[in-house]
Amino acid sequence: MVLFASLIVGVGSLAVGYFLQGQAALARWLLFLGIAWFFAEWNQIRWASSLGLLVSVAAAAYGLWMDLSAGWMLAGAMGALMAWDWAEFSRRIRLSDLDDDARGLERSHLLRLLIVAGAGFLFSVIGMIARMEFSFEWSAFLALLAALGVTQLIARMRRGDE
């Protein structure tokens, strides 16, 4: 259910963003993508979520390049990313042992996904509003800080700390 809701929000937001700016043909193609992605997930085609994410993020980037509404493009990319994440998580759950607490794992993953998506959306909105200019040194520092944070997160996840 979460997968399909994310898919509808993601692809729907992109299609609405394109349609509102007079790009009806591209909006129809995005809706076709969403329908194809939906049926591919329904039939458990493994590579569909990765292809759907790639096309959705490319469509959002192209929309930003064409000066379409950043809000619709951001919502589209975030929805597609959440759909991809949930599809991959669901595949891992199906392959796990039956003794595992699947419902508990789904609840904790959904909570983490919503926290990360909410924080990402909030920071993106703040970034769109604030429009701060960074020097190269500050950008490099922030990139290194982000890489360190991701490294620490991966190390913590490997150790099994929650």
Long-range contacts (C-beta under 8 A, 24 or more apart in sequence): 2-82, 2-86, 2-110, 3-41, 3-83, 3-86, 3-87, 3-90, 4-38, 4-41, 4-83, 6-79, 6-80, 6-82, 6-83, 6-86, 7-34, 7-37, 7-38, 7-41, 7-52, 7-79, 7-80, 7-83, 8-34, 8-79, 9-75, 9-79, 9-82, 10-34, 10-56, 10-75, 10-76, 10-77, 10-78, 10-79, 10-80, 10-81, 10-82, 10-83, 11-37, 11-52, 11-56, 11-76, 11-79, 11-80, 12-76, 12-79, 13-72, 13-73, 13-75, 13-76, 13-79, 14-56, 14-59, 14-60, 14-63, 14-72, 14-73, 14-76, 14-77, 14-80, 16-72, 17-63, 17-68, 17-69, 17-71, 17-72, 17-73, 17-76, 18-59, 18-63, 18-68, 20-69, 20-72, 21-66, 21-68, 21-69, 23-66, 23-68, 26-59, 30-59, 33-59, 37-83, 41-87, 44-91, 46-91, 48-87, 49-83, 49-84, 49-87, 49-88, 50-84, 52-80, 52-83, 52-84, 53-80, 53-81, 53-83, 53-84, 56-80, 57-81, 70-128, 71-128, 74-121, 74-124, 74-125, 74-128, 78-117, 78-120, 78-121, 81-117, 82-113, 82-117, 85-113, 86-110, 86-113
